[in-house]
Amino acid sequence: MDILIPLDGKPHSQLSVNLALRLLDLSNKRVILLHVTEKPDPAELLKDPTGQLEKVYSLASYEASEHLLSVIAQPLSQAGAKPVIKVEEGIPAQTIASVALSEQVGCIIAAPGHHKPQDLLLNGSITLKLLQCNFPGIFILARPLSFKKDKGKVVFVVDGTAEVEQAIKSLLPHLPATMPLVLVASDEGYKMPLLANKFLHDSRIEGGWPRQEHKNARLALESASQQLEEAQRPYEKLLVKTTFDSWIGSYIQKHPVELLAFARSRHDVLHRSIGGSHIEKLFLKTTCSTALHCTKILPYET
């Protein structure tokens, strides 16, 4: 599985590299480090009648970015990865999506930045735009660790969809054999308004989700457990009585979590609202690092 790590040169973006080094088995993995440069302000370029400023700006920006990425690549090489440095000019979200498609990467690791509310309202976040591109693979958001000494766990949210089993199958081979794993299922499902499901034919709604698309929580947990047992991976399994939404916040406060993994289903993509589906919102807003397995359902858009 090739990995794409977009970096904007700001301190928070280093979290993506740190997560890859700490969490994934990088041996012989191709890791693309991408920096997207944007064109200079046209108003500034107009002040230069010779046209040299634009050429010098582009060259200087490329050289500085390439140097920065080469420094960041060193620990990845030491971990056994095969870093590839790319500097592209364009609109960040579109360029990241385009590179992910052309390079056929299986995973994107990004670190969400800090945005002013008015900027989010007008422009949206790069992360949300990437989600809307329907990237088919594993999308990971790296966030600061809330613990220091304990070794964190990777937690799979088992919601009963077929996509969860695919998420485990896709992510498991890239996690170290010693990584503590947790499977969690809920009798209550997600905290979703019933109104969101009014277009569904089946009126038997459990936890805001249609029964015909989701297995019974206990059966889903057993199915996921079988996957880990066949892979000979030790794990812990939990069947909780609260909604996933309530459980996640409580669990993260009490336990060290390296990564919380969700799976985006066909339902989530086809019926998402403007602000994203419920799964996508949890993926974006949870305070620990999160992963979202995105099954290819709609055409990939860049």
N, C-alpha and C positions, 0 to 999 in steps of 0.2 A: 504494500500500500504506500503510494507516494503521498507526501504531506506538503501542503502549502501553508507558509506562515507569512502573512502580510505584516509589515512593520512600517510605522510612520516616523520612527526616529525619536519619539517621545518616551520618557522613562517607563510608562505603563506597558508599552508594547513588549518590553523584555519579559513580561509575565508569560507570554506565549512560548518563548524559547525555554524558559524555566520549567514550564509544565511538560513540554515535550521531553526534556532531559530527565525529569523526575518520574514521569508517569508511563512513558512508552518505551518499548524495546526498539531502539533505533538502529540496531545492527543491519548494515547494508541497505537501510532505507534511504530513498532519495528525498531530501528535504529542500524544497524551493523557498528561498528567502526573497520576498518581493517587496520592493519599495515603489510606490506610485508617486511620481512628481506631477505637480499641476502647473499649468502655464502661468507665467508671471502676469501681474495686473496690466491689462492693456493701456491703462492711463500712464503707467510708468514707461512702457515701451514707446508711447507717442512722444515722450520727452527726448528720445534719442533719434534724430533724423537720419543717422548713418545706418541704423538697423543692426549695429554690432552688439547692442545690449542683449537682444534676444538670443543670439548665438552664444555669447559668453555665459549668460545665465544658464542656458540648457546644459552646456558643457560642464560648468562648475557644479551644478546641481547633480549631474550624473556622476561625476568623479567623487564628490563628497558622499553620495549615497552608496556607491560601490565600495568605498573604503569602510564605511560604517558596517555594511553587511558582511564584509570579509572578516572584520573583527568578531562580529556576532557568530559567524560560522565556525570559529575555532573550537569552542567546546562541543559543538555538534559533531565535528570530525573526530574529536577525541572519544566521543561516545559510540563511534562506529558508523555514524551516518555519512551519507554522500551529499554534502550541501551543494546547491546550485544557486547562484546569485542572479537576480533579475531586477533591473530598474526600467520601469515603463512610465511613459507620460500619458496622462488621461484622467478621467473621472474615477476616483478610487473604487467605489463599489462595482462599477461596470468593468473596470480593468481587472480587478481581483476575480470576478466571475469569469471573464474571458480567459484569463490565464489558467484558472482551475479547469475549464473546459478543454482548452487546447493541450494542456499537459496531462489531462486525464487523471487528476489526483483523486485519491479516495478520502482525503481528510483535509479540512481547513481548520487551523488553530489561530484564533484571533483574540486580542485583549480589548474589551470594550472601553472606549475613552469616556471622558467626562464632557457633557454637553450642557450648554445653557438651555433652559426650557424653551425660550423663543427660537433657538436654533433647531431644536428637535421638532417644534411645531411647523416651522417653515420648510426644513430640509429633510427631516427624518434622520435616523442614524444609519451609518454604513452597514451595521450588523443587520438591521431590519431589512434593508434593501437587498442584502445577500440572501436572506431567508426567502424573500419574494422572487428571487431568481430560480427557486426550486432546485438548488444544487443537490445532485444525487450522491450522497455519501455521508460521512460523519462530520458534523460541524461542532467544534469545541470552542467555548468561551473561557478564557483563562482569567481567573480572579485571584486576589491576594489570599494567602492561606490564613485561616483564623486560629491555627494551632502551630506549635513549634516543635515539640518533642516527639509526640506520638506519630506513628506511621498511619497515614490516612487510608480510608476505604474508598473503593469504587462501588457506588450504589446504583443498581438497575431498577428503575420504576417499571414494574410488571403490571401493565394495565389491561392485559387480556387480548390485545390486538396481535395479529400475526406479525406485524412490523417489529414488535418487541423481540421476538425470537430471532429475527433477522439482525437486529441491532446487537444482540449478544454474540451471534455468530460472527459479525463483522468486526467488533471491537475486541473480543476476547483474545484472539491470537497475538495482538499487539501489546497486551499488558504483561508485565513480568509475572512469572509463575508464583512469586511470593506475595503478590498484591492481594490484600484482603478484599473479598468480594461479598456484597450483600444483595439479596433479592428481596424486594418489598412489594406486596400486593395489598389492596385495600377492598374491604367489603363495600365501601361507600363511593369508590371511584374518585373523580375530580369534582371540585366544587363549581358546578356550572348551572346557570339558570335554565330551567326547563323550557323557557321561551326560545332558547337557542336551538332547540331540537324540534320546533313545531313543524318543520318541513318533512320530518321523518314519518314513515308509514306506521311503524310500530309504536303503540302508545305505552308499551311496558318499558319505562325508563328507570334505570337504576343508577344513582349518582350522576344524573344528567347525561348518561350515555345510553344508546340503544343496545338492548341485550343481544340482538342478532350479530353485532359487530364485535362484542367483547365476551370472552369466556368468563365463567364463574371464577371469582378471585382465587379460590383454593385450587381449582384445576389449572389455572394460568400459572400459579406458583409451582405446582408440581411439574408442569411441562418445562418451565425455565430451569428448575432444579435438575431435571434429567439432562439438559444440555450441558450443565457444568459438571455433572457426574461423568458423563461420557468423555468430557475433556480432561477429566481427572483433576479438577480444580477445587480446592477447599472453599467453602462458602458458608454464609449464614443466611437464613431465610426468615422473613417476618410477614405475618398476616395481621394488618392493623384494622382497627374498628372505626378510625376517623378518615376523613377525606385525605387524599394525597397532599392537597394544599396545606392543611393544618399540620399534618405529620412532618412534612419536609422542614418547616421552620423550627419546630420543636427538636427534631433529630439533629439538625445541624448545630444547634446551640450546645448540645450535650456530647456530640461525637465528632471526631476528626474525619471530615469527608474530603477526599482528594477530588472526586468527580461524581456528579449526579447525572446519570444517563437516562434520557427520554427517547421515545420513538415517535415520529410524526406519521400518523396514519393517512390513508387516502381521504378519509372523512375530514381530517384537519386541513388538508390542502384545498379540497374542492369547496369547502364551506367556510373558509377563513374570513374574518371581518377585515376591515381596512387596517386596524391596529394589530392584526395577526391572530392566529388561532389561540385557544386557551393553552395548549401545550407550548406554543412558541412564546407566549407571555411568561410562563413559568421558566422556560429556558433562558429568557432574557433577564428576568428580575430576581431569580434566586441568587443568594449572596455568595455561594461557593462556586467553584468552577463547574460548568455544565456541558453536557454533550447532547446533541440531537442527531439521531439517525434519520436521514431523509431518504426514503425510498423514491426511486424514480417513478413519478406518476404523470406529471405534466411535462411538456417540452421545457428544456433548460433554456432560460432567457438571460442574455447578457446585455 
